[in-house]
Amino acid sequence: MVRFAILGTGRIGAMHAGIVARQPDAAVTWCYDVDHDRAAACAAQVGGRASTDVDAILAADDVDAVLIASPTNTHVDLILKSAAAGKPILCEKPIDVDLAKVEACRAALADFDVPLQLGFNRRFDPSHRAVRDAVAAGEIGALELLVITSRDPGPPPPRAILEACGGLFRDTSIHDFDMARFVLGEEVTEVYAMAANRVDPVFAELGDVDTAMIVMRSASGALVHVNNSRRTNYGYDQRVEAFGADGMVRSNNHRPSEVSRHGDQATAARTPLLHFFIERYAAAYEAEIRDFIDMLAAGGRPSVTFDDGHRALLLSEAALQSYRENRPVTVAEI
Ligand SMILES: NC(=O)c1ccc[n+]([C@@H]2O[C@H](COP(=O)([O-])OP(=O)(O)OC[C@H]3O[C@@H](n4cnc5c(N)ncnc54)[C@H](O)[C@@H]3O)[C@@H](O)[C@H]2O)c1
């Protein structure tokens, strides 16, 4: 039985807590949040006790692992505290939006032998993973083009979340940069990003962008295209397409059902796509937590690492620099 403390019980923390509580070999023993009411509401749903004192939780003898789902700018502090307490960590992405802080954290972690798995949940999506597996098995020959579409449903998230998130490239595109590395099976070496404000004035007010097209080159010469928007009017648009000399493999969007309607106004009409990450990636979040629990039980190493989080953030920084300077940027420059 793996006993979890959930650190941060907002949107994603409460969802993770529910998944942990459903596992036959895991339980939530503590819910921590700076907002006691949120922690208490989460504990009422999944069991365990609520607290606003993380040090007491990390010292408790009924915590085998922590799941960090607090705002991004609190991750490094909670990672280091949890590592010092000897607790295995499953931490939401990104590690932080400040590259220097991430690199200092990596150096500090060298003092502790604690497994840390990073929450790049999309790697666990069965459809995206099937694309990766097909590419790795050589089904399409050498990969030539990889196209990743990732567009959030509107309207924009609350301003407080946007203020804390680090901007489009570090908060959202970072998932796509990780997906690119996952499918490519090699590193990206060069990034060229164009971006714009097309969706909502709040993004420009925060010095952020809401629309982007990013082109990248891999070490072996494959080309990658990532396109992002903070708004669709048809649901969460998440597609991955890999192309090579021997064919193409694509992970398509998901809908609530496979029903299509035909009439005098439209044919093959279907429902909007599943709304957002909690709906679209439900299976992925569950598989991610199972992978973490199974890894702990087997005494293995995490399949998604701190290094993966660091490398994806390097691509976010390269994209940001490319956008600001309007030129291709090599990852080696970062
Ligand atoms: N993998 C994914 O698909 C995915 C999706 C959404 C969010 N995230 C990540 O999860 C994290 C949380 O995002 P969210 O959307 O759930 O945010 P949220 O604002 O809904 O929830 C954050 C919670 O943390 C609490 N909190 C604030 N400061 C804290 C602190 N110092 N210690 C503990 N708790 C604190 C808040 O009270 C709130 O309940 C972010 O890092 C975000 O990037 C990942």
PDBQT file of the ligand as one rigid body, heavy atoms in Angstrom, charges set to zero:
ROOT
HETATM    1  N1  LIG A 401      -0.263  17.789 -16.509  1.00  0.00    +0.000 N 
HETATM    2  C1  LIG A 401      -1.317  18.529 -16.794  1.00  0.00    +0.000 C 
HETATM    3  O1  LIG A 401      -2.057  18.217 -17.708  1.00  0.00    +0.000 OA
HETATM    4  C2  LIG A 401      -1.618  19.752 -15.968  1.00  0.00    +0.000 A 
HETATM    5  C3  LIG A 401      -2.876  20.372 -16.097  1.00  0.00    +0.000 A 
HETATM    6  C4  LIG A 401      -3.151  21.465 -15.281  1.00  0.00    +0.000 A 
HETATM    7  C5  LIG A 401      -2.208  21.939 -14.393  1.00  0.00    +0.000 A 
HETATM    8  N2  LIG A 401      -0.993  21.335 -14.326  1.00  0.00    +0.000 N 
HETATM    9  C6  LIG A 401       0.029  21.825 -13.385  1.00  0.00    +0.000 C 
HETATM   10  O2  LIG A 401      -0.440  21.576 -12.062  1.00  0.00    +0.000 OA
HETATM   11  C7  LIG A 401      -0.075  22.645 -11.199  1.00  0.00    +0.000 C 
HETATM   12  C8  LIG A 401      -1.341  23.187 -10.506  1.00  0.00    +0.000 C 
HETATM   13  O3  LIG A 401      -2.218  23.661 -11.493  1.00  0.00    +0.000 OA
HETATM   14  P1  LIG A 401      -3.801  23.814 -11.217  1.00  0.00    +0.000 P 
HETATM   15  O4  LIG A 401      -4.385  24.110 -12.532  1.00  0.00    +0.000 OA
HETATM   16  O5  LIG A 401      -4.299  22.635 -10.443  1.00  0.00    +0.000 OA
HETATM   17  O6  LIG A 401      -3.804  25.126 -10.311  1.00  0.00    +0.000 OA
HETATM   18  P2  LIG A 401      -4.919  25.590  -9.243  1.00  0.00    +0.000 P 
HETATM   19  O7  LIG A 401      -4.691  27.032  -9.067  1.00  0.00    +0.000 OA
HETATM   20  O8  LIG A 401      -6.270  25.080  -9.629  1.00  0.00    +0.000 OA
HETATM   21  O9  LIG A 401      -4.534  24.814  -7.906  1.00  0.00    +0.000 OA
HETATM   22  C9  LIG A 401      -3.383  25.102  -7.152  1.00  0.00    +0.000 C 
HETATM   23  C10 LIG A 401      -3.686  24.816  -5.693  1.00  0.00    +0.000 C 
HETATM   24  O10 LIG A 401      -2.487  24.977  -4.945  1.00  0.00    +0.000 OA
HETATM   25  C11 LIG A 401      -2.787  25.751  -3.784  1.00  0.00    +0.000 C 
HETATM   26  N3  LIG A 401      -1.562  26.426  -3.348  1.00  0.00    +0.000 N 
HETATM   27  C12 LIG A 401      -1.130  27.696  -3.581  1.00  0.00    +0.000 A 
HETATM   28  N4  LIG A 401       0.075  27.883  -3.013  1.00  0.00    +0.000 NA
HETATM   29  C13 LIG A 401       0.420  26.706  -2.427  1.00  0.00    +0.000 A 
HETATM   30  C14 LIG A 401       1.533  26.270  -1.691  1.00  0.00    +0.000 A 
HETATM   31  N5  LIG A 401       2.576  27.075  -1.458  1.00  0.00    +0.000 N 
HETATM   32  N6  LIG A 401       1.533  25.006  -1.224  1.00  0.00    +0.000 NA
HETATM   33  C15 LIG A 401       0.484  24.177  -1.448  1.00  0.00    +0.000 A 
HETATM   34  N7  LIG A 401      -0.600  24.522  -2.155  1.00  0.00    +0.000 NA
HETATM   35  C16 LIG A 401      -0.634  25.778  -2.634  1.00  0.00    +0.000 A 
HETATM   36  C17 LIG A 401      -3.925  26.671  -4.163  1.00  0.00    +0.000 C 
HETATM   37  O11 LIG A 401      -4.649  27.083  -3.015  1.00  0.00    +0.000 OA
HETATM   38  C18 LIG A 401      -4.737  25.760  -5.086  1.00  0.00    +0.000 C 
HETATM   39  O12 LIG A 401      -5.680  24.977  -4.368  1.00  0.00    +0.000 OA
HETATM   40  C19 LIG A 401       0.675  23.669 -12.069  1.00  0.00    +0.000 C 
HETATM   41  O13 LIG A 401       2.056  23.441 -11.928  1.00  0.00    +0.000 OA
HETATM   42  C20 LIG A 401       0.239  23.318 -13.482  1.00  0.00    +0.000 C 
HETATM   43  O14 LIG A 401       1.231  23.618 -14.458  1.00  0.00    +0.000 OA
HETATM   44  C21 LIG A 401      -0.686  20.250 -15.086  1.00  0.00    +0.000 A 
ENDROOT
TORSDOF 0
